[in-house]
Amino acid sequence: MATALPDYVRASVPNPMAKRAPWYKNTFPSYAGIFLWVAFYLGLAAPTISQASLAVCMAGLVVAGLLCFGLYYYAPGMLGMQTGRTLYIVGTSTFGTTGGYLMPGLLMGLLQVGWFAVATYFATDYIMKGLGQDSHTLFVIIALVWAYGLAALALKGIAYVAKAAQFLNWVPLIMIVIVFWANKGGIANYQPPQSDSLSGFIAVLGIVIGFFATAGAASADFGMNSRNGKDVVLGGLTGITLAIVVAGGLPILSVAGHIGSTPGAAPNYDYAATIQNVGALAPIMFFLFALASMVPTCFCTFIAANSFGTMLPKIPRLVSTMTGVTIGALLAVTGVAANLIGFFTIVGASFGPICGAMAADYLLAGKKWSGPRQGINWAGYLAWAIGFVVGILDKIPGVPTGLVNADRPAVLWSFVVGFVVYFLLASIRPPVVPMEELSQK
């Protein structure tokens, strides 16, 4: 007897091999562009090199890059490659065909609204710096024009945005190299004001993994464009691990150089301060950093629109998307989106256990996709819920300080807990829907 599948699952069609490409044409540039976005490294230096040496923090970037690749990216990426299907579909084995509506479906869309707000805030902030203005009214006007203008572009011209990304993604790389060169003279003079190597190292892991967690789950969407496992591995090692070291390392070295070249002054760990050292080019570079934020802003809108449109088909796509855009714009103009570290914590806590449960499901199925599971897979939901609590333990009142300290970095432990809980609850998973019920066209 056939099982009634939700429309979003039944309508899924695998990406054919003819439409796939080598890793250096899709996975590598796409992921590298994510880390070259200024929101990744803007506040990276303050919680890290203020406590630990540059060598420790650089080692932390390497370890974080390998963890992002091995724990968060690899399993979803392989599932996408093997099936040719999106995260929304491969995630139904972990959370069920009904459970997939909320997780990772709507949750991905909601978090993209958060990323949209972050992109809008920092793009507007850099435009203001380029103009040399501090008017809040002007900030609001620019933020609203940016938010609604790019949202409209994402909905109607995402193909053009994708083509522009092939160029715009590399603009920040050129600029962070220029900024590094302008500040390199002071690197040898830098000494962290505190000596807490472990805390600095853990801070690197927490920030990087928290930033990457959502994109890790989305690697299924990148994997569906890969030809084989080699493409998945090479695309991940270059686009994730290498990109983290370069896009994270050069900015923290630049900040250290800027501080080291001004002995006696109060240390300023804001990456924006290092840009001032390039002289007359500084205003132009602020504008270019903002320009490069066009791509992540548009892609956040596009992914959110796909999520809401797929999971809430009865609500017009334009209505659900613009509602999300309005919320994101409000978060930007009120300054809530400026709390990058706090946002990364929530992202890591939300998607860390999702990636952990998916990795466990991948291994339990013999390193392949088991197929969609009927209804709600409570093993996946419980793994997520417990892992999420672990990920936000420091935000829960009354939790003992010793337990909070042992939970660092929480974004990593949320993955581990999600993985372990799913493994332990594997026996309660609902049956798999017969594969012949899925479209194979």
Secondary structure, DSSP 8 states (H G I E B T S, - for coil): ------HHHHT-----GGG---GGGTHHHHHHHHHHSHHHHTTSSTTTTTTS-HHHHHHHHHHHHHHIIIIIIHHHHHHHHHH---HHHHTHHHH-TTGGGIIIIIHHHHHHHHHHHHHHHHHHHHHHHHHT---HHHHHHHHHHHHHHHHHHHHHHHHHHHHHHHHHTTHHHHHHHHHHHHHGGGGGG---SS--HHHHHHHHHHHHHHHHHHHHHTHHHHHTT-SSHHHHHHHHIIIIIIHHHHHHHHHHHHHHHHHHTSTTS-----HHHHHGGGGGGHHHHHHHHHHHTHHHHHHHHHHHHHHHHHH-TTS-HHHHHHHHHHHHHHHHHTTGGG-HHHHHHHHHHHHHHHHHHHHHHHHHTTSS----BSS--HHHHHHHHHHHHHHTGGGSTT--HHHHHHT-SHHHHHHHHHHHHHHHTGGG---B--GGGS---
